[in-house]
């Protein structure tokens, strides 16, 4: 089963199906599969994206994840801030907020900080998912301890076999088992050749090593899933990926695909 392309979004008292592009993204509404609970203090740079106008008050309006890479800068997936998801152009964030310092979405822990500006990678391809990242600017700064460093090209953290961890509030089982507390799953970075075999360009999608990386475990059972999009994949204390897309959740032979952060670094270094 592929990752769902759509989910019901609560908009006032009504619900609408908001389709996302194919291959299937790890879309709004679910938790890390095969994971374990963690406290936000263990990954203070992990944030939740919230829009109560679009998603209602359940789970504090959470629909995607993100990661703080500067005191006022959060990275997320480009598809998380599309017009289809937010109901408005990316340059009009509306009630979009970043929830920081909160383990349980239903608690009052941490802060909800308004997003003042969004920037979507102009190279993002909605058909191939290449370049799936966006930058959010926050209305007030985070503590310096809530920021993680991005891994540039050539960093050892990208080496195949490197232990990595993905964080999120998404689907915990792949069966719409939505959690409200932060979870994480231990994975390993996979060789590009293995990712290309998994996603050669058929109906499940095409892997492009220049802007993507994939991570998982050979037996399956651990993965990001719906609701984790834009969340961090971390290795050796550095950010290496943003949850982007995949086929199914935790299925053997179908690892999760992430936006490669070295490509984010390169793009941002060239100026927005």
C-alpha positions in Angstrom: 0.0 0.0 0.0 1.4 3.4 -1.0 1.4 6.3 1.4 -1.9 8.1 1.1 -2.1 11.1 -1.2 -4.8 12.8 0.7 -6.4 13.1 4.1 -9.5 14.7 5.6 -8.8 18.2 6.8 -11.1 19.8 9.3 -12.0 23.2 8.1 -14.5 24.7 10.6 -17.3 22.0 10.9 -16.7 20.6 7.4 -14.0 18.3 6.0 -12.3 18.4 2.6 -10.0 16.1 0.9 -6.8 17.9 0.0 -4.8 15.9 -2.6 -1.0 16.0 -2.7 1.3 15.2 -5.6 2.5 11.7 -6.5 4.6 9.7 -5.5 2.9 9.6 -2.2 4.2 12.0 0.4 4.3 11.3 4.1 1.3 13.6 4.4 -0.5 15.3 7.2 -2.1 13.4 9.9 0.0 10.5 11.1 3.4 9.2 13.3 6.8 7.5 13.0 6.2 3.8 12.3 8.1 1.2 14.4 9.3 4.0 16.7 9.5 4.8 20.4 8.4 7.8 22.5 10.9 10.6 23.1 10.8 13.8 25.0 11.3 17.0 23.1 14.3 17.8 25.3 16.1 15.0 23.3 15.5 16.7 20.0 14.6 20.4 20.8 15.1 21.4 17.1 12.1 19.2 16.1 9.0 21.3 15.6 5.4 20.8 14.6 3.6 22.8 11.9 0.1 23.9 13.0 -2.9 25.5 11.3 -6.0 25.3 13.3 -7.9 27.1 10.5 -7.2 24.2 8.2 -6.9 21.2 10.6 -9.0 22.2 13.5 -8.0 22.0 17.2 -7.5 18.3 17.3 -3.8 17.6 17.8 -3.3 21.4 18.1 -3.7 21.7 14.3 -0.5 19.7 13.6 -0.2 18.6 10.0 3.6 18.4 9.2 6.9 18.5 11.0 9.9 20.8 10.7 13.4 21.5 12.1 15.0 24.6 13.4 18.3 25.4 11.7 18.6 28.9 13.0 17.0 30.8 15.8 14.4 32.3 13.5 14.6 29.7 10.6 12.7 26.4 10.2 13.1 24.0 7.3 10.1 21.8 6.2 9.0 20.0 3.1 7.8 22.2 0.2 4.7 20.1 -0.2 3.7 21.0 3.4 3.2 24.7 2.5 1.5 24.2 -0.9 -1.7 26.1 -1.7 -3.5 22.8 -1.6 -2.5 22.2 2.0 -2.7 25.7 3.4 -5.5 27.0 1.3 -3.5 30.0 0.3 -0.3 30.8 -1.7 2.9 30.0 0.2 3.6 33.8 0.6 0.5 34.1 2.7 1.0 31.9 5.8 -2.3 32.8 7.4 -2.5 31.2 10.9 0.5 29.0 10.2 2.5 28.5 13.4 5.5 26.5 14.6 5.0 24.6 17.8 8.3 24.3 19.6 9.4 22.8 22.9 6.3 20.5 23.1 6.4 16.7 23.5 2.6 16.2 23.7 0.6 18.2 21.2 -2.3 18.3 23.6 -0.3 20.0 26.4 0.5 23.7 26.9 4.2 23.0 27.0 6.5 25.2 24.9 5.5 27.9 22.5 3.4 28.4 19.4 5.3 30.9 17.2 3.6 32.6 14.2 5.3 32.2 10.8 5.9 35.6 9.2 7.2 34.4 5.9 7.6 31.3 3.8 10.0 30.6 1.0 9.6 27.5 -1.3 12.6 26.2 -3.2 12.0 27.4 -6.8 13.6 24.2 -8.0 10.9 22.0 -6.3 9.4 19.6 -8.8 5.9 18.5 -7.8 6.0 15.6 -10.2 9.3 14.1 -9.2 9.5 15.4 -5.6 13.0 16.7 -6.3 14.0 19.7 -4.2 11.2 19.2 -1.7 12.1 21.8 0.9 10.9 25.2 2.1 12.1 27.8 4.6 9.9 29.4 7.3 10.7 32.6 9.1 9.6 32.9 12.7 8.1 36.0 14.4 10.3 35.5 17.5 13.6 33.7 18.1 14.1 30.2 19.5 16.8 29.5 22.1 20.2 28.8 20.6 20.0 25.3 22.2 17.0 24.5 19.9 18.9 24.7 16.7 20.7 21.9 14.8 23.5 22.1 12.3 22.9 21.1 8.7 25.3 18.6 7.2 27.0 19.9 4.0 28.1 17.8 1.1 30.9 15.4 1.9 29.9 15.1 5.6 30.5 11.6 6.9 26.9 11.6 8.3 25.7 10.8 4.7 27.8 7.6 4.4 25.7 4.4 3.8 25.2 2.4 6.9 25.4 5.4 9.2 22.9 5.2 12.1 20.2 7.9 11.8 17.0 8.8 13.6 13.8 10.3 12.3 11.4 12.3 14.5 7.7 13.2 14.2 4.1 13.2 15.4 2.8 11.2 12.4 1.1 7.7 11.9 2.6 5.1 14.2 1.4 2.0 12.4 0.5 3.0 8.8 -3.1 2.4 9.6 -4.1 5.9 10.7 -3.0 5.3 14.3 -2.4 9.0 15.1 -0.3 9.8 18.1 -0.2 13.1 19.9 3.3 12.7 21.5 6.6 12.9 19.8 8.2 9.7 18.6 11.4 8.6 16.9 12.6 5.6 14.9 16.2 4.4 14.4 17.2 3.8 10.8 20.3 3.7 8.7 21.3 5.6 5.7 21.1 3.4 2.6 23.3 3.4 -0.5 22.0 5.4 -3.5 22.0 2.2 -5.6 19.6 0.5 -3.2 17.3 3.5 -3.3 17.4 3.6 -7.1 16.4 -0.1 -7.2 13.5 0.6 -4.8 12.3 3.6 -6.8 13.4 3.2 -10.5 10.7 5.4 -11.9 7.6 3.2 -11.9 4.3 4.0 -10.2 6.1 4.1 -6.8 8.3 7.1 -7.8 11.8 7.8 -9.0 14.8 8.3 -6.7 17.2 11.1 -7.6 20.4 11.0 -5.6 21.3 14.7 -6.3 18.4 16.0 -4.2 17.3 12.9 -2.2 18.6 10.3 0.2 16.7 7.3 1.6 16.9 5.5 5.0 15.3 2.5 6.6 16.1 -1.0 7.8 16.4 -4.2 5.7 13.5 -6.0 7.4 11.2 -2.9 7.2 8.9 -2.0 10.1 10.6 1.4 10.8 9.9 4.5 8.8 8.4 7.9 8.7 4.7 8.0 7.7 1.8 10.3 7.1 2.1 13.5 9.2 5.8 13.3 9.5 6.5 15.3 6.3 9.2 18.0 6.7 10.5 16.5 9.9 14.2 15.8 10.6 16.4 12.8 9.8 19.5 13.2 12.0 22.8 11.4 11.9 25.9 12.0 14.0 24.2 15.1 15.6 23.6 16.8 12.3 20.6 17.2 10.0 20.9 15.2 6.8 17.3 14.8 5.6 13.7 16.1 5.6 10.9 13.6 5.4 9.5 13.8 1.9 7.9 10.7 0.3 7.8 7.0 -0.1 5.8 3.9 -0.9 3.8 2.5 2.0 5.1 3.0 5.6 7.8 0.6 6.9 7.5 -1.9 4.1 10.5 -4.1 3.3 12.2 -2.9 0.1 10.4 0.5 0.1 12.5 2.8 2.3 11.5 6.3 3.2 12.9 9.1 0.9 14.1 12.4 2.3 15.1 15.7 0.8 18.9 15.7 1.0 20.0 18.5 3.3 23.4 19.0 1.5 21.3 20.2 -1.5 19.4 22.5 0.8 22.7 24.0 2.0 24.0 24.4 -1.5 20.8 26.1 -2.7 20.6 28.5 0.3 24.3 29.4 -0.1 23.5 30.6 -3.6 21.0 33.0 -2.2 17.2 33.0 -2.1 
